[in-house]
Amino acid sequence: MNGFHEDELQEKPIDLHIFRRLLKYARPYASLMVFCILLLMVVTAADLAQPYIVRSALDGYINAFKIPYLEVPQDKVPPGVHPVSWRDKILVRKSDLSQVPQGATHYRIVEQDGKYYLVQNLVAENSNVIIEAVNGEIVARQGEKLLKAFPLDRDELNRFRARDVEGITRLSLIFLLILFIRFAVNYVQVYLLQYAGQNIILNLRKEIFSHIENMHLSYFDKNPVGRLVTRVTNDTETLNEMYTSVLVNMFKDLFLLLGIIIVMMRMNFRMALAALSVAPIIAVATVIFRNKAREAYREVRKKIARINATLSENITGMKVIQIFNREAKKFDEFDRINWEYYLATMRELRVFAVFRPFLDLLFYLSLSLLIWYGGPRVIRGTLSFGTLYAFVHYMGQFFQPINELAEKFNILQSAMASSERIFQVLDTESPIKDPSDPVAVGRFRGEIEFRNVWFAYEGEDWVLKDVSFKVEPGETVALVGATGAGKTSIINLICRFYDVNRGQILIDGVDIRNMRQSDLRRQIGVVQQDVFLFSGDIKYNIRLNNTEISDERIREVARYTNAHQFIEAKPNKYDEEVTERGSTLSAGERQLLAFARALAFDPAILILDEATSAVDTETESLIQDALEKITRGRTTIIIAHRLSTVQHADKIIVLHKGRIRECGTHEELLEKKGLYYKLYLLQFKENR
């Protein structure tokens, strides 16, 4: 598989396979992620505890005055129970007693018009009680029944509620402590998770870039730069979101959902059934959403990759677009691709716009069921208000991860689509591979031999046909011929950017396929017609991060190639900033820097691929002046259209339609009056 295209991706159930493969990248951080999961359990426990504490505060303390009191003898008060001393009587809350003494007098606190009364023998909590004065005495009327009522002053009421105040204070401190613990644990969990996620993506980006660096050149012919940039940037960032937002946090969601179900079941089984009656509908909606979302997310990733590829291509070729006045046409082309991306995004939004509001509808439906089922029971006293509140709060927590499910599906599906494309890159193997048992090579002597070489970029559309020649160490050999004759292909084969289809290429008698590519290319210096310079300074573009090349060596090779003169004329000299692709330098200056770069690495074989065709006559004379010095002691291959630049070559090979037609020195080929002679005459006439 030489290339990939978004349209080639088919809908097939491979999520589990891809997910398992993604987990391999997380394996080095498995212990860290397990620790994060344990921390998430603490966070989940803190989330579950909050409504339970509020429920305890409501039922156990705030609304505790509704609990009846029993009059008990002092010696009958159980240990650990907090009695209330009132008018020489000892009163204990009924809820504090495991067994109600026979004949015990009941009391209840009743509030009316902002005043509080202690009513004797009022057993039923929800009976309609009216406090009134009868014959000068305060009584509580319960239908036709009159009960004794005793006004409670502020001090007496405070004695009855002192325990509640202490309990609320204690629960408030516990609540606050839980919040602080949750904050600290959540901070550690988020930090560690992000640390693991960023390291995973760091390693993945390095793997992708390293893989792309080692791909054969035909791969880049078939895959736009913008598409490959999308793989290394956008797609890896999407995976980062999956590792940090989905992979571990889904455990939190699972813990929270299971915890809420267990807590609600233990609190009130029937209420839990009423609240969770919408769960089957949620499950069905989630399955439908998943199927719809997958297709939408894939389409969006496909379209954004096309936008990136189009942008990269058009920005790189902006000079051509403006020269030929194609701005309007290129804009129309981009507008069409951009509109397709817009439509794909809108389809994705429509899926999301249905799912999220539908979940909100189910949430409010579950609240309605809770209020419908629990409200009357609270009024009748068979269900505490705190329990109803806790259920309402738990249902909000229950729907929170479900509401976030849409976003998590978005991230997960985008990650699946991105990972498919990333693995398309990583699974594309280069046909140019190092041998399993490479030949150890030292410094090349520089002997190059082609033996019956046949080569085609595609199928059997032969670019080179049965090419054989030999270059002796230290020789300067020129390759000439019309465009398409196969000159540059010979250079590509020597550098092993491509492998021959038939035949052999040997350096110092060793087939280059038996060498490591790094050993081979380390000793070959290439200067091309279209010089590529990186962003940085002039020193960086000569050294290319090779710390073994000293500043003095850089100046030395710059003098050899006559680049020193123009560099010294720059304001910052060798520290002069070079913009992207060297746009601030002239074509001649870029070529001189390319010569200096090649020589700085001291190659045994020097290749000049149309290296002087883009420079002016004055610059060419500077290069020619340096050629005699820089080619001394190394094998040099020169490709040139200008025959004047190769007249002093030791050997000139004339190529025509992929075959060697002539071979000899400049004088020998002119005497033959063959193809070289005709080329020479044509250029001689053009230069007259």
Secondary structure, 3 states (H helix, E strand, C coil): CCCCCHHHCCCCCCHHHHHHHHHHHHHHHHHHHHHHHHHHHHHHHHHHHHHHHHHHHHHHHHCHHHCCEEECCHHHCCCCCCCEEECCEEEEEHHHCCCCCCCCCEEEEEEECCEEEEEECCCCCCCCCEEEEECCEEEEEECCEEEEEEECCHHHHHHHHHHHHHHHHHHHHHHHHHHHHHHHHHHHHHHHHHHHHHHHHHHHHHHHHHHHHCCCHHHHHHCCHHHHHHHHHHHHHHHHHHHHHHHCHHHHHHHHHHHHHHHHHHHCHHHHHHHHHHHHHHHHHHHHHHHHHHHHHHHHHHHHHHHHHHHHHHHHCHHHHHHCCCHHHHHHHHHHHHHHHHHHHHHHHHHHHHHHHHHHHHHHHHHHHHHHHHHHHHHHCCCCHHHHHHHHHHHHHHHHHHHHHHHHHHHHHHHHHHHHHHHHHHHCCCCCCCCCCCCCCCCCCCCEEEEEEEEECCCCCEEEEEEEEEECCCCEEEEEECCCCCHHHHHHHHCCCCCCCEEEEEECCEEHHHCCHHHHHCCEEEECCCCCCCCEEHHHHHHCCCCCCCHHHHHHHHHHCCCHHHHHCCCCHHHCEECHHHCCCCHHHHHHHHHHHHHHCCCCEEEEECCCCCCCHHHHHHHHHHHHHHCCCCEEEEECCCHHHCCCCCEEEEEECCEEEEEECHHHHHHHCCHHHHHHHHHHHHHC
